[in-house]
Amino acid sequence: MSLVIRKAKIEDASVILRFVKELARYEEAEQEVTATVSMIEESIFSKDSTTHALICERGNEPIGFAVYFFNYSTWQGKNGLYLEDLYVSESERGSGAGKRLLGYLAHEAIKNDCGRFEWNVLHWNEPAIQFYKSLGAVEKSEWRGYQLTGESLLALAETAN
């Protein structure tokens, strides 16, 4: 059976959450998932959402997903496409599903005149790193990612007043 990549619909929210939890389990961080189906519905499918999702299917059965959004590069003066999550069910890895999802996203980046297509990968996820390198992706070794969450985010926000 062939692979089909399609835009996710609100009815896919529970499937997306299932994949998010499977990805978190793979990354040994399942306890960090606080999203619910209704949160997925609102954050991805509301009319004001800037987030997009894809579902990869084989024979009408979801086997993977991707979530992405457009960011911006001041240096390029163009949008970029940022891949937040990509996941393919363990039994389907090596089937071409991941490459098809990434190919779809690369096409979206080109179609939208993006200057770049980027994502992050955990330093220990060697299978993913090798897969990305096989596609020609290069590590951004000179940049380090930072984030604020929870109490730290709230504390910094309070300094705005």
C-alpha positions as CSV (number, residue, x, y, z in Angstrom):
1,M,0.0,0.0,0.0
2,S,1.2,3.5,-0.8
3,L,1.8,6.3,1.6
4,V,-0.4,9.3,1.6
5,I,0.5,12.6,3.2
6,R,-2.5,14.9,4.0
7,K,-3.2,18.0,5.9
8,A,-4.6,17.1,9.4
9,K,-8.2,17.9,10.2
10,I,-9.7,18.7,13.6
11,E,-11.0,15.1,13.7
12,D,-7.3,14.0,13.8
13,A,-6.6,15.8,17.2
14,S,-6.7,12.5,19.2
15,V,-4.4,10.8,16.7
16,I,-2.0,13.7,16.9
17,L,-2.0,13.6,20.7
18,R,-1.4,9.8,20.5
19,F,1.6,10.4,18.3
20,V,2.9,13.2,20.6
21,K,2.7,10.8,23.5
22,E,4.5,8.1,21.6
23,L,7.2,10.5,20.6
24,A,7.6,11.7,24.2
25,R,7.8,8.1,25.4
26,Y,10.6,7.4,22.8
27,E,12.4,10.5,24.1
28,E,11.9,9.4,27.7
29,A,9.8,12.5,28.5
30,E,6.2,11.2,28.5
31,Q,5.6,12.8,31.9
32,E,6.2,16.2,30.3
33,V,3.2,16.0,27.9
34,T,0.4,18.1,29.3
35,A,-1.5,18.6,26.1
36,T,-5.1,17.3,25.8
37,V,-7.2,16.6,22.8
38,S,-9.1,19.9,23.3
39,M,-5.8,21.8,23.5
40,I,-4.6,20.3,20.2
41,E,-8.0,21.2,18.6
42,E,-7.7,24.8,19.8
43,S,-3.9,25.3,19.2
44,I,-3.7,23.7,15.7
45,F,-7.2,24.0,14.3
46,S,-8.6,27.3,15.5
47,K,-9.1,30.0,12.9
48,D,-6.3,32.1,14.4
49,S,-3.8,29.2,14.6
50,T,-0.4,29.7,12.9
51,T,0.4,26.0,13.4
52,H,-0.1,23.3,10.8
53,A,-0.2,19.5,11.0
54,L,0.2,16.6,8.6
55,I,-0.8,13.0,8.8
56,C,1.0,10.2,7.0
57,E,-1.2,7.2,6.3
58,R,-0.8,3.8,4.8
59,G,-4.1,2.2,3.8
60,N,-6.1,4.9,5.6
61,E,-4.3,4.0,8.8
62,P,-2.3,6.9,10.4
63,I,1.4,5.9,10.8
64,G,3.0,9.3,11.4
65,F,2.6,13.0,11.7
66,A,4.4,16.3,11.5
67,V,3.6,19.7,13.1
68,Y,5.2,22.9,11.8
69,F,4.9,26.6,11.6
70,F,6.5,29.5,9.7
71,N,9.1,31.6,11.4
72,Y,11.2,34.5,10.1
73,S,14.8,35.3,9.3
74,T,15.8,38.9,9.5
75,W,19.1,38.1,7.8
76,Q,17.4,36.5,4.8
77,G,14.4,38.8,4.9
78,K,12.2,35.7,4.4
79,N,10.1,33.3,6.3
80,G,11.4,29.9,7.2
81,L,9.6,26.7,7.9
82,Y,10.2,25.2,11.4
83,L,9.4,21.6,12.0
84,E,8.3,21.2,15.6
85,D,7.6,17.5,15.6
86,L,8.0,14.6,13.3
87,Y,7.1,11.1,14.3
88,V,6.6,7.8,12.5
89,S,5.3,4.7,14.3
90,E,8.1,2.3,15.2
91,S,6.8,-0.5,13.0
92,E,6.9,1.9,10.0
93,R,10.4,3.3,10.4
94,G,12.4,2.6,7.3
95,S,9.3,2.5,5.1
96,G,9.9,5.9,3.6
97,A,7.2,7.7,5.7
98,G,9.7,10.1,7.3
99,K,11.3,11.0,4.0
100,R,7.8,11.6,2.5
101,L,6.8,13.8,5.4
102,L,10.0,15.8,5.1
103,G,9.7,16.0,1.3
104,Y,6.2,17.4,1.7
105,L,7.5,20.0,4.1
106,A,10.4,20.9,1.8
107,H,7.8,21.4,-0.9
108,E,5.8,23.7,1.4
109,A,8.9,25.7,2.2
110,I,9.7,26.2,-1.5
111,K,6.1,27.0,-2.4
112,N,6.0,29.6,0.4
113,D,9.4,31.1,-0.7
114,C,11.0,30.2,2.6
115,G,14.7,30.8,3.0
116,R,15.2,27.7,5.2
117,F,13.7,24.6,6.6
118,E,14.9,23.7,10.1
119,W,14.3,21.5,13.1
120,N,16.0,20.2,16.3
121,V,17.0,16.7,17.2
122,L,18.2,15.3,20.5
123,H,21.9,14.8,20.6
124,W,21.5,11.1,21.5
125,N,19.0,10.3,18.7
126,E,21.6,8.8,16.4
127,P,19.2,7.0,14.1
128,A,17.4,10.3,13.4
129,I,20.7,12.2,13.0
130,Q,22.0,9.7,10.5
131,F,18.7,9.9,8.6
132,Y,18.7,13.7,8.5
133,K,22.4,13.7,7.3
134,S,21.5,11.2,4.6
135,L,19.1,13.8,3.2
136,G,21.8,16.5,3.2
137,A,20.8,18.3,6.4
138,V,23.7,19.9,8.4
139,E,23.9,20.4,12.1
140,K,23.8,24.0,13.3
141,S,26.7,23.5,15.6
142,E,27.4,27.2,16.3
143,W,23.9,27.8,17.7
144,R,22.5,26.6,21.0
145,G,18.8,26.4,21.8
146,Y,17.3,28.1,24.9
147,Q,13.8,28.1,26.3
148,L,11.8,29.5,29.2
149,T,8.9,27.6,30.6
150,G,6.8,27.5,33.8
151,E,8.0,29.7,36.7
152,S,11.0,31.1,34.8
153,L,8.7,32.3,32.0
154,L,6.2,33.8,34.4
155,A,9.0,35.5,36.4
156,L,10.4,37.1,33.3
157,A,7.0,38.2,32.0
158,E,6.4,40.0,35.3
159,T,9.4,42.2,34.6
160,A,7.5,43.7,31.6
161,N,5.4,45.9,33.9
